[in-house]
């Protein structure tokens, strides 16, 4: 026979202070867990949503990032005539040669950030079709004009429409602001590739080439052809796969966050365990009475576990609510000296909420298991003597 749930509810209300202290500890652990997972989800969304399955990124052999790659003009010319490359209505191949640089800019916190600057041609906007000007206009080729991602507005000196940014050997006029579906492109500055090449003394060298493929193109065969053709001799992969590889930093943050939350959760488990042990000691008479009324030991075990689980889940929901204000809060992340600073939003997803409640439930069961077993094994005679 099962013990009524109202018994557990009454027990929690009677022990309001100890229940609140235990629940508060679990709630704080869950809140930290949600914040860390929101960071991971925000980073992953910004990085992984940058690429398109219809685009390929072409780099120099052996390169793992754009900034470490170098392509010649003759290689770019050969790429334009590959049969798998899509063309626009006028017959121009959708091939975008790009220059990727990083400049140091003072951040609002007083440190120096690596700001990504990308040089493209007008055809690049057709290749990167998720990019859309939301204010101002596109830059004019050949002039010292730039457009900025909306995540950069007001973050660095001159990062406003109509202002001027100083980097390289000149000042650049900000003539437009663009959005790109919340991707990493929104943390970049874009300008004319030839103007940036001239300013950086890069000649006709590019860092990468983006290709837009025709529907149904055999991507693996195209990758093999670019590697085997002596005129090209380059490596390529889909943009989506490239940015998935670049999101390894998000996985590292996730692992670190789980480790921190696990350590804190271990302490919360001991807190819950102490609370439940105290409850068992204080309720020996009740336990004896329940046994005398015919409730089986397994029913008592289940009742105490339910009590611990309800406390933990309630605290978990409080922890989620405590962390919810950070949802869509904007921040920046710099993975190191060689990586560009990424602006992104904290993202508290439905999956994160479920993971947090599961984490709370695990803490509740782990903290209540041993005290519940002790209550189950307590004999009627021993309980009466202790009472």
FIPAZA-687183 format. One record per residue (C-alpha): y, x, z. Coordinates in Angstrom, 3 decimals, m for minus. Layout:
REM residues N
+----------+----------+----------+
!        Y !        X !        Z !
+----------+----------+----------+
!        Y !        X !        Z !
...
+----------+----------+----------+
//
This chain:
REM residues 387
+----------+----------+----------+
!        Y !        X !        Z !
+----------+----------+----------+
!    0.000 !    0.000 !    0.000 !
!    3.415 !    1.409 !   m1.025 !
!    6.283 !    1.716 !    1.424 !
!    9.260 !   m0.493 !    0.403 !
!   12.164 !    1.363 !   m1.215 !
!   14.627 !   m0.277 !    1.153 !
!   13.105 !    1.868 !    3.888 !
!   14.168 !    5.025 !    2.014 !
!   17.619 !    3.581 !    1.354 !
!   18.080 !    2.830 !    5.036 !
!   16.894 !    6.308 !    5.987 !
!   19.459 !    7.955 !    3.728 !
!   22.239 !    5.763 !    5.111 !
!   21.263 !    6.524 !    8.720 !
!   21.431 !   10.266 !    7.989 !
!   24.768 !   10.008 !    6.186 !
!   26.171 !   13.389 !    7.254 !
!   23.116 !   15.514 !    6.484 !
!   22.456 !   13.563 !    3.273 !
!   26.058 !   14.072 !    2.149 !
!   25.917 !   17.818 !    2.859 !
!   22.662 !   18.243 !    0.964 !
!   23.896 !   16.068 !   m1.893 !
!   27.143 !   18.008 !   m2.047 !
!   25.292 !   21.288 !   m2.490 !
!   23.136 !   19.877 !   m5.267 !
!   26.182 !   18.293 !   m6.924 !
!   28.027 !   21.623 !   m7.035 !
!   25.005 !   23.380 !   m8.542 !
!   24.680 !   20.670 !  m11.182 !
!   28.412 !   20.860 !  m11.947 !
!   28.146 !   24.615 !  m12.534 !
!   25.089 !   24.035 !  m14.731 !
!   26.966 !   21.443 !  m16.838 !
!   29.998 !   23.720 !  m17.261 !
!   27.830 !   26.627 !  m18.434 !
!   25.893 !   24.423 !  m20.853 !
!   29.203 !   22.982 !  m22.132 !
!   30.351 !   26.524 !  m22.930 !
!   27.092 !   27.215 !  m24.764 !
!   27.289 !   23.935 !  m26.707 !
!   30.923 !   24.603 !  m27.636 !
!   30.203 !   28.132 !  m28.837 !
!   27.148 !   27.051 !  m30.793 !
!   29.019 !   24.160 !  m32.434 !
!   31.944 !   26.360 !  m33.456 !
!   29.730 !   29.089 !  m34.911 !
!   26.841 !   27.150 !  m36.422 !
!   29.050 !   24.490 !  m38.043 !
!   30.999 !   27.155 !  m39.921 !
!   28.447 !   27.614 !  m42.681 !
!   27.285 !   25.270 !  m45.442 !
!   23.752 !   24.920 !  m46.811 !
!   25.264 !   24.787 !  m50.326 !
!   26.916 !   28.205 !  m49.950 !
!   25.520 !   31.714 !  m49.882 !
!   27.203 !   34.743 !  m48.390 !
!   26.701 !   38.049 !  m50.201 !
!   27.051 !   41.334 !  m48.316 !
!   26.383 !   45.017 !  m48.892 !
!   22.785 !   46.120 !  m48.327 !
!   22.083 !   46.717 !  m44.643 !
!   25.191 !   44.911 !  m43.389 !
!   24.878 !   42.394 !  m40.563 !
!   28.507 !   41.231 !  m40.467 !
!   31.323 !   40.783 !  m42.954 !
!   33.524 !   43.429 !  m41.354 !
!   30.772 !   46.017 !  m41.811 !
!   30.295 !   45.224 !  m45.508 !
!   32.006 !   46.571 !  m48.630 !
!   31.679 !   45.193 !  m52.179 !
!   33.109 !   46.538 !  m55.428 !
!   34.968 !   44.604 !  m58.117 !
!   32.206 !   45.167 !  m60.699 !
!   29.650 !   43.650 !  m58.322 !
!   31.855 !   40.607 !  m57.920 !
!   32.196 !   40.271 !  m61.702 !
!   28.402 !   40.347 !  m62.070 !
!   27.941 !   37.660 !  m59.410 !
!   30.205 !   35.230 !  m61.276 !
!   27.765 !   34.906 !  m64.164 !
!   24.595 !   34.167 !  m62.211 !
!   23.041 !   30.923 !  m63.573 !
!   22.592 !   29.340 !  m60.106 !
!   26.338 !   29.410 !  m59.383 !
!   28.074 !   26.023 !  m59.508 !
!   31.188 !   25.627 !  m61.662 !
!   34.218 !   23.362 !  m61.285 !
!   35.391 !   20.792 !  m63.818 !
!   37.179 !   23.452 !  m65.882 !
!   34.145 !   25.736 !  m65.978 !
!   35.316 !   28.283 !  m63.425 !
!   32.495 !   29.642 !  m61.258 !
!   32.773 !   28.693 !  m57.572 !
!   32.675 !   32.289 !  m56.366 !
!   35.046 !   33.424 !  m53.622 !
!   35.646 !   37.157 !  m53.007 !
!   36.867 !   37.579 !  m49.460 !
!   38.438 !   40.212 !  m47.252 !
!   37.674 !   39.938 !  m43.515 !
!   39.823 !   41.938 !  m41.112 !
!   40.607 !   41.866 !  m37.411 !
!   43.988 !   42.572 !  m35.871 !
!   44.936 !   42.982 !  m32.223 !
!   47.231 !   40.273 !  m30.902 !
!   48.557 !   39.779 !  m27.345 !
!   46.928 !   36.733 !  m25.725 !
!   48.614 !   34.367 !  m23.239 !
!   46.618 !   36.059 !  m20.452 !
!   48.197 !   39.423 !  m21.267 !
!   45.122 !   40.994 !  m22.881 !
!   44.633 !   41.911 !  m26.528 !
!   42.483 !   39.633 !  m28.684 !
!   40.787 !   40.380 !  m31.988 !
!   42.337 !   37.876 !  m34.383 !
!   40.369 !   37.293 !  m37.587 !
!   42.366 !   37.459 !  m40.831 !
!   40.659 !   36.321 !  m44.043 !
!   41.882 !   36.999 !  m47.559 !
!   40.780 !   34.545 !  m50.260 !
!   41.687 !   33.346 !  m53.732 !
!   42.696 !   29.715 !  m54.465 !
!   39.128 !   29.116 !  m55.688 !
!   38.021 !   29.792 !  m52.112 !
!   39.229 !   26.347 !  m51.019 !
!   36.728 !   24.762 !  m53.430 !
!   33.928 !   26.931 !  m52.028 !
!   34.929 !   26.193 !  m48.408 !
!   35.226 !   22.467 !  m48.984 !
!   35.335 !   21.654 !  m45.241 !
!   38.747 !   23.330 !  m44.975 !
!   41.663 !   20.907 !  m45.245 !
!   45.406 !   21.460 !  m44.917 !
!   46.729 !   19.113 !  m42.209 !
!   50.358 !   20.220 !  m42.207 !
!   52.489 !   22.335 !  m44.492 !
!   50.945 !   23.651 !  m47.710 !
!   48.621 !   26.309 !  m49.089 !
!   49.882 !   29.873 !  m49.357 !
!   51.243 !   31.054 !  m52.702 !
!   49.190 !   33.917 !  m54.239 !
!   51.056 !   37.189 !  m54.402 !
!   53.470 !   36.339 !  m51.586 !
!   53.461 !   37.245 !  m47.901 !
!   52.393 !   33.765 !  m46.884 !
!   49.552 !   32.694 !  m44.614 !
!   47.969 !   29.548 !  m43.212 !
!   46.466 !   29.326 !  m39.725 !
!   43.600 !   27.379 !  m38.185 !
!   44.710 !   24.557 !  m35.900 !
!   43.039 !   26.237 !  m32.891 !
!   45.609 !   29.062 !  m33.133 !
!   48.743 !   26.921 !  m32.909 !
!   50.989 !   28.393 !  m30.230 !
!   48.360 !   30.835 !  m28.964 !
!   49.849 !   34.046 !  m30.382 !
!   53.406 !   35.085 !  m31.268 !
!   54.416 !   33.410 !  m34.517 !
!   51.399 !   31.069 !  m34.631 !
!   53.388 !   27.985 !  m35.528 !
!   54.238 !   26.286 !  m38.784 !
!   57.416 !   27.831 !  m40.209 !
!   57.259 !   30.922 !  m37.979 !
!   56.505 !   34.507 !  m38.959 !
!   53.617 !   36.666 !  m37.777 !
!   53.879 !   40.427 !  m37.757 !
!   50.767 !   42.442 !  m38.556 !
!   49.862 !   45.217 !  m40.929 !
!   52.960 !   46.590 !  m42.630 !
!   54.919 !   43.367 !  m43.039 !
!   55.829 !   39.949 !  m41.690 !
!   53.876 !   36.941 !  m42.899 !
!   55.331 !   33.453 !  m43.179 !
!   53.170 !   30.652 !  m41.763 !
!   53.371 !   27.919 !  m44.414 !
!   50.415 !   25.718 !  m43.431 !
!   47.904 !   24.685 !  m40.785 !
!   44.295 !   23.792 !  m41.644 !
!   41.281 !   22.286 !  m39.950 !
!   37.630 !   23.000 !  m40.682 !
!   35.514 !   20.529 !  m38.736 !
!   35.790 !   22.416 !  m35.457 !
!   34.175 !   25.525 !  m36.953 !
!   35.017 !   29.179 !  m36.360 !
!   37.321 !   29.115 !  m39.395 !
!   39.846 !   27.262 !  m37.226 !
!   40.253 !   30.501 !  m35.237 !
!   41.265 !   32.478 !  m38.339 !
!   44.383 !   33.320 !  m40.338 !
!   44.013 !   32.945 !  m44.122 !
!   46.134 !   34.543 !  m46.802 !
!   46.052 !   35.786 !  m50.385 !
!   43.287 !   38.369 !  m50.772 !
!   45.324 !   40.600 !  m53.090 !
!   48.333 !   40.640 !  m50.751 !
!   46.081 !   41.575 !  m47.820 !
!   44.303 !   44.258 !  m49.875 !
!   47.659 !   45.775 !  m50.783 !
!   48.899 !   45.652 !  m47.206 !
!   45.720 !   47.309 !  m45.874 !
!   45.399 !   49.831 !  m48.727 !
!   41.959 !   48.416 !  m49.554 !
!   42.299 !   48.662 !  m53.343 !
!   39.911 !   46.234 !  m55.034 !
!   37.266 !   46.324 !  m52.293 !
!   36.048 !   43.080 !  m50.703 !
!   33.961 !   42.467 !  m47.587 !
!   31.918 !   39.549 !  m48.855 !
!   31.507 !   37.057 !  m51.658 !
!   30.751 !   33.366 !  m51.100 !
!   28.784 !   31.537 !  m53.802 !
!   28.474 !   27.767 !  m54.138 !
!   25.077 !   26.935 !  m55.589 !
!   24.137 !   24.300 !  m58.125 !
!   22.068 !   21.399 !  m56.728 !
!   18.386 !   22.294 !  m56.614 !
!   18.968 !   26.028 !  m57.157 !
!   16.096 !   28.341 !  m56.210 !
!   17.858 !   30.226 !  m53.410 !
!   15.022 !   32.713 !  m52.610 !
!   14.764 !   33.680 !  m56.298 !
!   18.535 !   34.168 !  m56.439 !
!   18.479 !   36.380 !  m53.342 !
!   15.710 !   38.485 !  m54.886 !
!   17.587 !   38.795 !  m58.179 !
!   20.759 !   40.016 !  m56.423 !
!   18.703 !   42.635 !  m54.594 !
!   16.797 !   43.802 !  m57.702 !
!   19.624 !   43.768 !  m60.269 !
!   21.039 !   47.349 !  m60.368 !
!   24.479 !   45.992 !  m61.317 !
!   24.588 !   43.950 !  m58.112 !
!   22.210 !   45.528 !  m55.555 !
!   23.399 !   43.289 !  m52.707 !
!   21.825 !   41.167 !  m49.978 !
!   22.445 !   37.460 !  m49.558 !
!   21.532 !   34.517 !  m47.368 !
!   22.716 !   30.989 !  m46.848 !
!   25.928 !   30.568 !  m44.881 !
!   24.106 !   28.358 !  m42.377 !
!   21.515 !   31.036 !  m41.663 !
!   24.172 !   33.748 !  m41.437 !
!   26.151 !   31.884 !  m38.794 !
!   22.996 !   30.937 !  m36.895 !
!   22.319 !   34.662 !  m36.586 !
!   25.911 !   35.228 !  m35.452 !
!   25.448 !   32.610 !  m32.702 !
!   23.099 !   34.901 !  m30.757 !
!   25.945 !   35.431 !  m28.291 !
!   25.777 !   31.730 !  m27.396 !
!   22.092 !   32.122 !  m26.579 !
!   22.904 !   35.086 !  m24.343 !
!   25.509 !   33.028 !  m22.480 !
!   22.959 !   30.234 !  m22.139 !
!   20.366 !   32.601 !  m20.633 !
!   22.936 !   34.011 !  m18.217 !
!   24.084 !   30.531 !  m17.237 !
!   20.539 !   29.353 !  m16.577 !
!   19.946 !   32.440 !  m14.434 !
!   23.084 !   31.788 !  m12.355 !
!   22.287 !   28.088 !  m12.029 !
!   18.717 !   28.961 !  m11.090 !
!   19.847 !   31.254 !   m8.288 !
!   22.227 !   28.609 !   m6.973 !
!   19.544 !   25.960 !   m7.393 !
!   17.134 !   28.034 !   m5.319 !
!   19.601 !   27.861 !   m2.450 !
!   20.074 !   24.131 !   m2.973 !
!   16.309 !   23.635 !   m2.782 !
!   16.211 !   25.289 !    0.632 !
!   19.104 !   23.102 !    1.769 !
!   17.250 !   19.972 !    0.660 !
!   14.074 !   21.256 !    2.277 !
!   15.811 !   21.802 !    5.615 !
!   17.286 !   18.314 !    5.443 !
!   13.917 !   16.730 !    4.730 !
!   12.174 !   18.785 !    7.436 !
!   14.814 !   17.565 !    9.893 !
!   14.179 !   14.033 !    8.723 !
!   10.439 !   14.413 !    9.327 !
!   11.030 !   15.794 !   12.836 !
!   13.457 !   13.010 !   13.709 !
!   11.199 !   10.248 !   12.403 !
!    7.868 !   11.022 !   14.048 !
!    7.855 !    7.627 !   15.726 !
!    8.523 !    5.912 !   12.409 !
!    5.765 !    7.896 !   10.732 !
!    3.334 !    7.002 !   13.497 !
!    4.317 !    3.358 !   13.211 !
!    3.833 !    3.403 !    9.448 !
!    0.393 !    4.957 !    9.856 !
!   m0.519 !    2.414 !   12.538 !
!    0.575 !   m0.396 !   10.204 !
!   m1.966 !    0.801 !    7.664 !
!    0.146 !    2.799 !    5.219 !
!   m1.971 !    5.596 !    3.738 !
!   m0.928 !    9.275 !    3.861 !
!   m0.305 !    9.293 !    0.077 !
!    2.110 !    6.382 !    0.479 !
!    4.062 !    8.361 !    3.066 !
!    4.059 !   11.432 !    0.779 !
!    5.352 !    9.309 !   m2.108 !
!    7.987 !    7.671 !    0.073 !
!    9.445 !   11.006 !    1.234 !
!    9.391 !   12.431 !   m2.298 !
!   11.188 !    9.342 !   m3.621 !
!   13.777 !    9.715 !   m0.883 !
!   14.402 !   13.359 !   m1.815 !
!   14.433 !   12.519 !   m5.529 !
!   16.933 !    9.665 !   m5.113 !
!   19.218 !   11.927 !   m3.093 !
!   19.007 !   14.684 !   m5.724 !
!   19.558 !   12.376 !   m8.707 !
!   22.527 !   10.708 !   m7.017 !
!   23.995 !   14.138 !   m6.321 !
!   23.211 !   15.157 !   m9.912 !
!   25.217 !   12.229 !  m11.288 !
!   28.106 !   13.191 !   m9.012 !
!   27.869 !   16.778 !  m10.300 !
!   27.994 !   15.560 !  m13.913 !
!   31.068 !   13.464 !  m13.130 !
!   32.725 !   16.467 !  m11.461 !
!   32.189 !   18.536 !  m14.605 !
!   33.194 !   15.859 !  m17.157 !
!   36.957 !   16.680 !  m17.100 !
!   36.209 !   19.986 !  m18.868 !
!   34.803 !   18.154 !  m21.908 !
!   36.800 !   19.138 !  m25.034 !
!   38.910 !   21.548 !  m22.963 !
!   39.968 !   24.364 !  m25.284 !
!   39.421 !   28.002 !  m24.424 !
!   38.741 !   31.314 !  m26.149 !
!   35.815 !   33.703 !  m26.137 !
!   35.663 !   37.365 !  m27.097 !
!   32.158 !   38.784 !  m27.366 !
!   33.316 !   42.394 !  m27.565 !
!   35.542 !   44.946 !  m29.209 !
!   33.965 !   44.430 !  m32.643 !
!   33.928 !   40.622 !  m32.610 !
!   36.791 !   38.298 !  m33.395 !
!   38.120 !   36.071 !  m30.632 !
!   36.810 !   32.546 !  m31.068 !
!   38.707 !   29.442 !  m30.009 !
!   36.392 !   26.572 !  m29.096 !
!   36.112 !   23.398 !  m27.007 !
!   33.799 !   22.813 !  m24.059 !
!   31.275 !   20.202 !  m25.178 !
!   29.427 !   18.096 !  m22.603 !
!   26.722 !   16.560 !  m24.792 !
!   24.228 !   13.820 !  m23.995 !
!   21.478 !   16.459 !  m24.036 !
!   23.409 !   18.496 !  m21.450 !
!   23.675 !   15.471 !  m19.148 !
!   19.934 !   14.831 !  m19.416 !
!   19.179 !   18.505 !  m18.734 !
!   21.465 !   18.440 !  m15.689 !
!   19.779 !   15.337 !  m14.235 !
!   16.358 !   16.870 !  m14.883 !
!   17.528 !   20.016 !  m13.108 !
!   18.681 !   17.902 !  m10.153 !
!   15.354 !   16.049 !  m10.087 !
!   13.440 !   19.343 !  m10.024 !
!   15.564 !   20.542 !   m7.107 !
!   14.909 !   17.259 !   m5.281 !
!   11.141 !   17.339 !   m5.767 !
!   10.935 !   21.046 !   m4.924 !
!   12.986 !   20.540 !   m1.770 !
!   11.057 !   17.484 !   m0.622 !
!    7.479 !   18.475 !   m1.427 !
!    6.586 !   20.554 !    1.645 !
!    8.328 !   18.243 !    4.162 !
!    6.622 !   15.270 !    2.505 !
!    3.216 !   16.953 !    2.801 !
!    3.899 !   17.623 !    6.467 !
!    4.726 !   13.953 !    7.042 !
!    1.592 !   12.901 !    5.146 !
!   m0.689 !   15.097 !    7.239 !
!    0.790 !   14.021 !   10.575 !
!   m1.821 !   12.062 !   12.556 !
!   m0.913 !    8.939 !   14.494 !
!   m1.834 !   10.528 !   17.819 !
!    0.164 !   13.736 !   17.112 !
!    3.166 !   11.725 !   15.999 !
!    3.085 !    9.586 !   19.125 !
!    2.792 !   12.636 !   21.380 !
!    5.787 !   14.317 !   19.653 !
!    7.825 !   11.161 !   19.971 !
+----------+----------+----------+
//
